[in-house]
């Protein structure tokens, strides 16, 4: 629960980290707000709708991979592990993993508390007898796990190529935080999207129905609601571009006209054509994905990919660090 703060005689329930990121990001050049703030309840619902769009290939490709590889995954990880899912959302892929790995417990971790609790309750109904222990937390940092799973072997689960939302620097830090949370000897099953034709990539982040646009613009709605913002939503439009040099899709909110507004009383102005950078989705080649995991302290032990080579599931292990050159 957030601690109320007093500002100008009024009580504010805004997340202090959200406030700091928004105010800092709008003042920066170029302007940018971290993608994790997309996920209030409405944002989480919109993202689930995105995963069902015909243009959005990652979810259906990863689900098919889980279905085809689950038996092999179960052999590799063995029974009795606590499955720890980072950024669980609605946990739509999780039943496939839990159904074939014989886990001892399931710990979903997500920053959106209401959405987390609702999806955890629904999953618990589908797996009676399995301890389901939701944790509301920012998994970008080491997360203390429930005492009930402290002595269990652990399997981290990080599907959806969410790792691609971070810069390589931040992704490495995240993988190290996961290693700290799970401990040496743990395993991690991670989905990683691969580099492919921009003609496939761009529509996945700029769909014809405009759902991704609504998802992006919902960030403005959240700022206005939670931070007393006066940002004119109709002055901005969703923009998705492929940045080949950085190997990533970028999402921006682009000003369609000059816009002036305030956030918690602080003035800001954007000229027409200026943007607020809201998300990256990095894509990795086969070798690049493995190097990234090793940089974060994880040793790849198995990998599965679809027939088109569009997406990978990689199983890695937190082995003792090798300090040899």
Buried (B, 14 or more C-beta within 10 A) or exposed (E): EEEEEEEEEEEBEBBEEBBEBBBEBBEEEEBBBBBBBBBBEBBBBBBBBBBEBEBBBBBBBBBEBBEEBBEEBBEBBEEEBBBBBBBBBBBBBBBBBBBBBEBBBBBBBBBBBEBBBBBBEEBBEEBEEBBBBBBBBBBBEBBEBBEEBEEBBBBBBBBBBBBBBBEBEBBBBBBBBBBBBBEEEBBBBBBBBBBBEEEEBBBBBBBEEEBBBBBBBBBBBBBBEBBBBBBBEEBBBBBBBBEEEEBBBBBBBBBEEEBEBEBBEEEBEBEEEBBBBBBBBBBBEBEBBBBBBBBBBBBBBBBBBBEEEBBBBBBBBBEEEEEEE
